[in-house]
Amino acid sequence: MARVRDRTEDFKDAVRHTAVSLGYDESKLAAIMASFIIHKPRQRSSFTKAALKTLESIGALEQFMSKHRKDYVDLHRTTEQERDSIEHEVTAFIKACKEQIDILKNSINDDEANSKGWLGLRADNSNADTIAHKHGVVLILSEKLHSVTARFDQLRAIRFQDAINRATPRRKLKRVADSKAADTSRSNISEIRELDGPQPESLSVQQQLLDDETRALQVELSSLLDAVQQTETRMVEMSALNHLMSTHVLQQAQQIELLYDQAVEATKNVELGNKELSQAIQRNSSSRTFLLLFLFVLTFSILFLDWYG
């Protein structure tokens, strides 16, 4: 098996001899030799800087959600106002990240428009590869933001489900308390009757009327309480559905905007194709006229040569 030998020093010597033969001074030669040791960092493009900034923003959003997850979900740690504040900050984070991704998409569309040549075709394959790479970067950022948004939607659904669960036992507890109060009042009335002894008939009739009115009021209050609790539960459910619907509407708006941009681009391509077709028709007609003229001149020349000979 042949030995592997490091040829780095030979390469440096060759570079040094070439630089000396080209007339480089000591400073340039030192700079060239130093470049083998200390490599200059590559200059990042504006797109790369913006993409890294967007990635940092999404990472900060994810850290913020992980930090305040228990505060947002646990009912005993924070108040409703604090949970609303956390939700508002997360929504602002998501909106800012979405705007940054839209800026990246617009820059890609500008690059595509500038790279197109005749007939709307890309003139440079390397530029096409760069644009495809940028599309992949934007897709990765969009999927990452979507995953973070989906996790926050799950936390929000847990919060509203807890609110619904809190509203339902409260209604049951109030019913039990009302029934216990009614039983207590009845037992007190029966005890008073036993202590007082036999009452007159008029007093028993009045007591019966009072009992009937009390029962009617209890039934009416219980029905009102049920209606109020049902309304509260429905309002909480509607609020949760409203938040989820707003998220889906935002996603649909993005898709509609993308479809609109694609439709505008397709219209431009069709207009460009029509212009090229009209130009091709004009070229075809002019070439046909030139061909007819050439054949006529050629025929006349042959006839003239034949007559002359």
C-alpha positions in Angstrom: 0.0 0.0 0.0 1.5 3.4 -1.0 2.2 5.9 1.7 0.2 9.1 1.8 2.5 12.2 2.0 1.4 15.7 2.9 2.2 18.0 -0.1 1.1 21.2 1.6 4.6 22.5 2.0 5.4 21.7 -1.6 2.3 23.7 -2.6 3.4 26.6 -0.5 6.9 26.5 -2.0 5.4 26.5 -5.5 3.1 29.5 -4.6 6.1 31.3 -3.2 8.3 30.7 -6.3 5.4 31.8 -8.6 4.8 35.0 -6.5 8.5 35.8 -6.6 8.7 35.2 -10.4 5.7 37.5 -10.9 7.5 40.3 -9.0 5.5 40.4 -5.8 7.1 42.3 -2.9 7.5 41.0 0.6 4.2 42.5 1.9 2.1 40.8 -0.8 4.0 37.6 -0.4 3.5 37.6 3.4 -0.3 38.3 2.8 -0.5 35.3 0.4 1.3 33.0 2.8 -0.8 34.2 5.7 -4.0 33.3 3.7 -3.1 29.6 4.0 -3.3 29.9 7.8 -6.0 32.5 8.5 -8.9 32.2 6.1 -11.1 35.2 5.6 -14.7 34.7 6.6 -17.1 34.7 3.7 -19.3 37.7 3.3 -22.9 36.8 3.8 -25.5 38.1 1.5 -28.4 40.2 2.6 -30.8 37.3 2.1 -28.6 35.0 4.3 -28.5 37.7 7.0 -32.3 38.2 6.9 -32.9 34.4 6.9 -30.7 34.0 10.0 -32.4 36.9 11.7 -35.8 35.3 11.0 -34.5 32.0 12.4 -33.3 33.8 15.5 -36.8 35.4 15.9 -38.5 32.0 15.6 -36.1 30.6 18.1 -36.8 33.5 20.5 -40.5 32.9 20.1 -40.1 29.2 20.9 -38.1 30.0 24.0 -40.7 32.5 25.1 -43.5 29.9 24.7 -41.4 27.3 26.6 -40.7 29.8 29.4 -44.4 31.0 29.8 -46.1 27.7 29.0 -47.0 26.8 32.6 -48.0 30.4 33.3 -50.4 30.3 30.3 -51.9 26.8 31.0 -51.9 26.6 34.8 -54.9 28.5 36.2 -53.4 29.0 39.7 -50.2 30.7 38.6 -51.4 33.7 36.7 -54.6 35.8 36.1 -56.7 36.1 33.0 -55.1 39.5 32.2 -51.6 38.0 32.4 -52.6 35.1 30.1 -54.1 37.6 27.7 -50.9 39.6 27.7 -48.8 36.4 27.0 -51.2 35.6 24.1 -50.8 39.1 22.7 -47.0 39.0 22.8 -47.0 35.6 21.1 -49.3 36.9 18.4 -47.1 39.9 17.8 -44.1 37.6 17.6 -45.8 35.4 15.0 -46.9 38.4 13.0 -43.3 39.9 12.9 -41.8 36.5 11.8 -44.5 36.2 9.1 -43.6 39.7 7.8 -39.9 38.8 7.7 -40.7 35.6 5.7 -42.8 37.7 3.3 -39.8 40.1 2.8 -37.7 37.0 1.9 -40.3 35.8 -0.6 -40.5 39.2 -2.2 -36.7 39.3 -2.6 -36.8 35.8 -4.3 -39.4 37.0 -6.7 -37.3 40.1 -7.6 -34.3 37.8 -8.2 -36.4 35.6 -10.4 -37.6 38.6 -12.4 -34.1 39.9 -12.9 -32.7 36.5 -13.9 -35.2 35.9 -16.7 -34.0 36.5 -20.2 -35.6 36.2 -23.7 -39.0 34.4 -23.7 -39.0 34.5 -19.9 -36.4 31.7 -19.6 -33.6 31.8 -17.0 -30.3 32.6 -18.6 -28.0 31.2 -15.9 -28.2 27.8 -14.4 -26.1 28.8 -11.3 -28.5 31.6 -10.6 -31.5 29.2 -10.9 -29.8 26.9 -8.4 -29.4 29.8 -6.0 -33.0 30.8 -6.4 -34.1 27.2 -5.7 -31.9 27.2 -2.6 -33.5 30.4 -1.4 -37.0 28.8 -1.9 -35.9 25.9 0.2 -34.7 28.2 3.0 -38.0 30.1 3.0 -39.9 26.8 3.0 -38.0 25.6 6.0 -38.6 28.8 7.9 -42.3 28.7 7.1 -42.6 25.1 8.3 -40.8 25.9 11.5 -43.0 28.9 12.2 -46.1 26.8 11.4 -45.0 24.2 13.9 -44.5 26.8 16.6 -47.9 28.3 15.8 -49.6 24.9 15.9 -48.1 24.3 19.4 -49.5 27.6 20.6 -52.9 26.7 19.1 -52.8 23.6 21.2 -52.0 25.6 24.4 -54.8 28.0 23.6 -57.2 25.1 23.1 -56.2 23.7 26.5 -56.8 27.1 28.1 -60.3 27.5 26.6 -61.2 23.9 27.5 -60.2 24.6 31.1 -62.5 27.6 31.0 -65.3 25.5 29.8 -64.6 22.8 32.5 -64.6 25.5 35.1 -67.9 26.9 34.0 -69.7 23.5 34.1 -68.9 22.4 37.7 -69.8 25.9 38.9 -73.3 25.4 37.6 -73.6 22.0 39.3 -72.3 23.3 42.6 -74.9 26.1 42.6 -77.6 23.6 42.0 -76.5 21.5 44.9 -76.3 24.6 47.1 -79.8 25.7 46.2 -81.2 22.2 46.9 -79.4 22.1 50.3 -80.8 25.5 51.2 -84.3 24.4 50.3 -83.9 21.2 52.4 -82.6 23.3 55.3 -85.5 25.7 55.1 -88.0 22.9 55.0 -86.4 21.2 58.0 -86.5 24.4 59.9 -90.1 24.9 59.1 -90.9 21.4 60.2 -89.0 21.9 63.5 -90.9 25.1 64.2 -94.1 23.4 63.6 -93.2 20.6 66.0 -92.2 23.1 68.7 -95.3 25.4 68.3 -97.7 22.5 68.2 -100.9 22.4 66.2 -101.6 25.6 64.3 -104.8 27.0 63.0 -106.1 26.1 59.6 -105.5 29.6 58.2 -101.8 29.6 59.2 -101.3 26.2 57.5 -102.9 27.6 54.3 -100.6 30.6 54.3 -97.6 28.4 55.0 -98.6 26.2 52.0 -98.8 29.3 49.8 -95.4 30.5 50.9 -93.9 27.1 50.2 -95.4 27.1 46.7 -94.0 30.6 46.0 -90.6 29.5 47.3 -90.6 26.5 45.1 -91.6 28.5 42.1 -88.9 31.1 42.8 -86.3 28.3 43.1 -87.4 26.8 39.8 -87.3 30.2 38.1 -83.9 31.0 39.6 -82.5 27.6 38.7 -83.7 28.0 35.0 -82.2 31.4 34.9 -78.9 30.1 36.3 -78.9 27.3 33.7 -79.5 29.8 30.9 -76.7 32.0 32.1 -74.2 29.1 32.5 -75.1 27.8 29.0 -74.6 31.3 27.6 -71.2 31.6 29.3 -70.1 28.2 28.0 -71.2 29.1 24.5 -69.3 32.4 24.7 -66.2 30.6 25.7 -66.5 28.1 22.9 -67.2 30.9 20.4 -64.1 32.7 21.6 -61.9 29.6 21.2 -63.4 29.0 17.7 -62.8 32.7 16.8 -59.1 32.4 17.7 -58.7 29.2 15.7 -60.7 30.7 12.8 -58.4 33.8 12.8 -55.4 31.5 12.5 -56.9 29.6 9.5 -58.0 32.8 7.9 -54.5 34.1 8.1 -53.1 31.0 6.4 -55.8 31.2 3.7 -55.0 34.9 3.1 -51.3 33.9 2.6 -52.3 31.2 0.1 -54.6 33.6 -1.7 -51.9 36.1 -2.0 -49.5 33.5 -3.3 -52.1 32.4 -5.9 -52.6 36.0 -6.9 -48.9 36.6 -7.4 -48.7 33.4 -9.5 -51.6 34.5 -11.6 -50.0 37.9 -12.2 -46.8 36.3 -13.2 -48.6 33.9 -15.5 -50.4 36.9 -17.1 -47.1 38.6 -17.7 -45.7 35.5 -19.3 -48.7 35.2 -21.6 -48.3 38.8 -22.7 -44.6 38.3 -23.3 -45.4 35.2 -25.3 -47.9 37.1 -27.4 -45.3 39.8 -28.2 -42.8 37.1 -29.2 -45.3 35.4 -31.4 -46.2 38.7 -33.2 -42.5 39.4 -33.7 -42.1 35.9 -35.1 -45.0 36.4 -37.5 -43.5 39.6 -38.7 -40.1 37.9 -39.2 -41.8 35.1 -41.1 -43.6 37.5 -43.5 -40.4 39.6 -44.2 -38.4 36.4 -44.8 -41.1 35.2 -47.2 -41.0 38.5 -49.1 -37.2 38.4 -49.3 -37.3 34.8 -50.6 -39.8 35.6 -53.3 -37.7 38.6 -54.4 -34.6 36.4 -54.4 -36.3 33.8 -56.6 -37.6 36.5 -59.0 -34.1 38.0 -59.4 -32.5 34.6 -59.8 -35.0 33.6 -62.5 -34.6 36.9 -64.4 -30.8 36.5 -64.2 -30.9 33.0 -65.6 -33.2 34.1 -68.5 -30.9 37.1 -69.2 -27.8 34.9 -69.3 -29.6 32.4 -71.5 -30.6 35.2 -73.9 -27.2 36.7 -73.8 -25.4 33.4 -74.5 
